[in-house]
Amino acid sequence: MIAHLCGTILARSPGRVTIATAGGVAYEVLLPPSLEGEPASGGQRMGAVGDRAELHTVHVLESPNQGATFLPRLFGFASATDREVYELLTQVRGLGYRKALRCLAEPPVEVAAMIARGDEVGLRRLPEIGAKLAKTLVDELGQTFREKMAIEELDAAVRAEAKPADPQADDAVRALIALGETPGEARRKVSAAVSRLGDGRAAAAELVSTALGM
């Protein structure tokens, strides 16, 4: 079983990356939406072609169209904790390997924290998660994440990722979340607004207005 990869990014395409290892073997790895893109503020990201990359992987055999042929697939994550969150998600009825991957539009530790807190509203904002599945996730995994994953540590990780560079940006992120944005999307929009406004001294209201116009 392939559990960990370290090497150079050979190719990138939406939802996947090819990593060439020192041994001369290249592996294609499927990625959650939260890990795609270039390195940026607001979360861990995969690099560009030629960069070094390290992924904790889940190795499965898929049967296309429920046939007799099985194809190996690798699903990649930034940390062992992210991988464990994903593996727990796949144990819930209604979330297979592909669907569980697509729902991770927010960092896995943030999704785990939502489940642990019983935040069904936040979960319903994720791809593939409707009201029924959000409730199922909370019912089946809430206690698991509160105990096994140590919710205090998950909250600390979420706060560390969510904290922008200045208080005005912090207020702007909170405002966007109150308007219905997910925490990750709010961070990304505020980060982009800060970059566009340039001077780093924009008021929270100005950041919110700019972010909403993007």
VENTA-V607101 format. One record per residue. N is the residue number from 1. RES is the residue in one small letter. SS is DSSP state (2 for helix, 1 for strand, 0 for the rest). PHI is phi as a letter, one per 40 degrees, with the letter a starting at -180 (999 if undefined). Layout:
N & RES & SS & PHI
N & RES & SS & PHI
//
This chain:
1 & m & 0 & 999
2 & i & 0 & c
3 & a & 0 & b
4 & h & 1 & a
5 & l & 1 & b
6 & c & 1 & a
7 & g & 1 & i
8 & t & 1 & b
9 & i & 1 & c
10 & l & 1 & c
11 & a & 1 & a
12 & r & 1 & b
13 & s & 1 & a
14 & p & 0 & d
15 & g & 0 & g
16 & r & 1 & a
17 & v & 1 & a
18 & t & 1 & b
19 & i & 1 & b
20 & a & 1 & c
21 & t & 1 & c
22 & a & 0 & c
23 & g & 0 & c
24 & g & 0 & g
25 & v & 0 & b
26 & a & 1 & b
27 & y & 1 & b
28 & e & 1 & c
29 & v & 1 & b
30 & l & 1 & c
31 & l & 1 & b
32 & p & 0 & c
33 & p & 2 & d
34 & s & 2 & c
35 & l & 2 & b
36 & e & 0 & c
37 & g & 0 & g
38 & e & 0 & c
39 & p & 0 & d
40 & a & 0 & a
41 & s & 0 & c
42 & g & 0 & g
43 & g & 0 & i
44 & q & 0 & c
45 & r & 0 & b
46 & m & 0 & c
47 & g & 0 & c
48 & a & 0 & c
49 & v & 0 & d
50 & g & 0 & g
51 & d & 0 & c
52 & r & 1 & c
53 & a & 1 & a
54 & e & 1 & b
55 & l & 1 & b
56 & h & 1 & c
57 & t & 1 & b
58 & v & 1 & b
59 & h & 1 & b
60 & v & 1 & b
61 & l & 1 & b
62 & e & 1 & b
63 & s & 0 & b
64 & p & 2 & d
65 & n & 2 & f
66 & q & 2 & f
67 & g & 0 & c
68 & a & 0 & c
69 & t & 0 & c
70 & f & 0 & b
71 & l & 1 & b
72 & p & 1 & c
73 & r & 1 & b
74 & l & 1 & b
75 & f & 1 & b
76 & g & 1 & b
77 & f & 1 & a
78 & a & 0 & c
79 & s & 0 & a
80 & a & 2 & c
81 & t & 2 & c
82 & d & 2 & d
83 & r & 2 & c
84 & e & 2 & c
85 & v & 2 & d
86 & y & 2 & c
87 & e & 2 & c
88 & l & 2 & c
89 & l & 2 & c
90 & t & 0 & c
91 & q & 0 & c
92 & v & 0 & c
93 & r & 0 & c
94 & g & 0 & h
95 & l & 0 & b
96 & g & 0 & c
97 & y & 2 & c
98 & r & 2 & c
99 & k & 2 & c
100 & a & 2 & c
101 & l & 2 & c
102 & r & 2 & c
103 & c & 0 & c
104 & l & 0 & c
105 & a & 0 & c
106 & e & 0 & b
107 & p & 0 & d
108 & p & 2 & d
109 & v & 2 & c
110 & e & 2 & c
111 & v & 2 & c
112 & a & 2 & c
113 & a & 2 & c
114 & m & 2 & d
115 & i & 2 & c
116 & a & 2 & c
117 & r & 2 & c
118 & g & 0 & g
119 & d & 0 & c
120 & e & 2 & c
121 & v & 2 & c
122 & g & 2 & c
123 & l & 2 & c
124 & r & 2 & c
125 & r & 0 & c
126 & l & 0 & c
127 & p & 0 & d
128 & e & 0 & g
129 & i & 0 & b
130 & g & 0 & c
131 & a & 2 & c
132 & k & 2 & c
133 & l & 2 & c
134 & a & 2 & d
135 & k & 2 & c
136 & t & 2 & c
137 & l & 2 & c
138 & v & 2 & c
139 & d & 2 & c
140 & e & 2 & c
141 & l & 2 & b
142 & g & 2 & d
143 & q & 2 & c
144 & t & 2 & d
145 & f & 2 & c
146 & r & 2 & c
147 & e & 2 & c
148 & k & 0 & c
149 & m & 0 & c
150 & a & 0 & f
151 & i & 2 & d
152 & e & 2 & c
153 & e & 2 & c
154 & l & 2 & c
155 & d & 2 & c
156 & a & 2 & c
157 & a & 2 & c
158 & v & 2 & c
159 & r & 2 & c
160 & a & 2 & c
161 & e & 2 & c
162 & a & 2 & c
163 & k & 0 & c
164 & p & 0 & c
165 & a & 0 & c
166 & d & 0 & a
167 & p & 2 & c
168 & q & 2 & c
169 & a & 2 & c
170 & d & 2 & d
171 & d & 2 & c
172 & a & 2 & c
173 & v & 2 & c
174 & r & 2 & c
175 & a & 2 & c
176 & l & 2 & c
177 & i & 2 & c
178 & a & 2 & c
179 & l & 0 & c
180 & g & 0 & h
181 & e & 0 & c
182 & t & 0 & c
183 & p & 2 & d
184 & g & 2 & c
185 & e & 2 & c
186 & a & 2 & c
187 & r & 2 & c
188 & r & 2 & c
189 & k & 2 & c
190 & v & 2 & c
191 & s & 2 & c
192 & a & 2 & c
193 & a & 2 & c
194 & v & 2 & c
195 & s & 2 & c
196 & r & 2 & c
197 & l & 2 & c
198 & g & 0 & g
199 & d & 0 & c
200 & g & 0 & g
201 & r & 0 & b
202 & a & 0 & c
203 & a & 0 & c
204 & a & 2 & d
205 & a & 2 & c
206 & e & 2 & c
207 & l & 2 & c
208 & v & 2 & c
209 & s & 2 & c
210 & t & 2 & c
211 & a & 2 & c
212 & l & 2 & c
213 & g & 0 & c
214 & m & 0 & c
//
